[in-house]
Amino acid sequence: MENRSWGRRFGEVFRLDTDVDREGTTTTIRESVAFRGTNLWALILAILVASIGLNVNSTAVIIGAMLISPLMGPITGAGLALGIYDVGLLRRSLANLALMTVISLGVSTAYFWISPLGATTSELLARTTPTFYDVLIALLGGSALMVGVSRKNRSSNILAGVAIATALMPPLCTAGYGLASHNVSIFAGAFYLYLINSVFIGLATYLFSKALKLRVFTQNQDNERRIKRLHVALTAVAIVVFITPSIFVAYDVVRESTWRANLANYQKANFTFPESQVLNTQVTGQGNHRVLEVALAGAPLSQDLRDHLNQLLPQYGLDGLSLRFVQGTTEAPSPKSSVESLVPQVTWHGATS
């Protein structure tokens, strides 16, 4: 009896249906789908705030934009519509989400196009390389959202936390930066992160609408058949979105590993000079726009030798890399006895993709 009592108590602790407001949950999500008046201006302001935060590399400003963004509404609306077989709500949610996405891209692109600050900040780069963790964050964040929305006493802290964790607005604005700067790689990575967040927040909403047994909107067989076909499509999209990051990550790892090996071979074969010594090397930049800064001690290298070293880079698979020499004293130090004199230390900065 005592074991049963403890088991019952344990089950009560983790039950989700004790204080569920099913009608209120459906009503709240339906109302959040609307896109006009207040929501429209809130979206525009959130876009500008997020774009400024990304532009000046301010995490606090970006968090503020996440809190005022209304993008979550139509995403949860689409997930709920699939769960309760409401085709009309699904159409309205997807239409509003598409419109919000287009407006967000347009406003952010316009901002970055006229902004005098053109540097690619670390906050921008952080939204360009989606991973499995982003999938998990979106799925768990969407689940937390439904837990908060479905309670009779809704917690604003949960809703605010989900808005920050899932971060719909920053990647969308980063995609706008990619468009404004004509950088396809940044646009594709950021928009893909936005797609991940949208799909898995919607999926979490759908799963919780089923788990909480929210009232089905209609028993119309035509609607049910349409929704079931959409269930299959949603499952396929979720699988593709979930698998794709691993492909990109694996490709980037192999590419970066090969690039680093090529760089080490290049330095070992060409960075031994009779009257100069390499003190340190450092790679800056990313992708196909990297610079290898070489700190030297001893006699300055001739311009002909520097040009020759630059011309050798493509032969080692280092296209897009350029050399920058930083010359120290004109007296050559005594040579090192270890292999480190042939392979200088490399310090890696910035994103590697």
Secondary structure, DSSP 4 states (H G I P E B T S, - for coil): -HHHHHHHHHHHHH-SSSSB-HHHHHHHHHHHT--STHHHHHHHHHHHHHHHHHHHT-HHHHHHHHHH--THHHHHHHHHHHHHT-HHHHHHHHHHHHHHHHHHHHHHHHHHHH-S-----HHHHTTS---HHHHHHHHHHHHHHHHHHTBSS--HHHHHHHHHHH--HHHHHHHHHHHHTT-HHHHHHHHHHHHHHHHHHHHHHHHHHHHTTPPPS---HHHHHHHHHHHHHHHHHHHHHHHHHHHHHHHHHHHHHHHHHHHHHHHHHH---SSEEEEEEEEEEETTEEEEEEEEEESPPPHHHHHHHHHHGGGGT-TTEEEEEEE--SSPPPPPSSGGGTS--EEE-S---
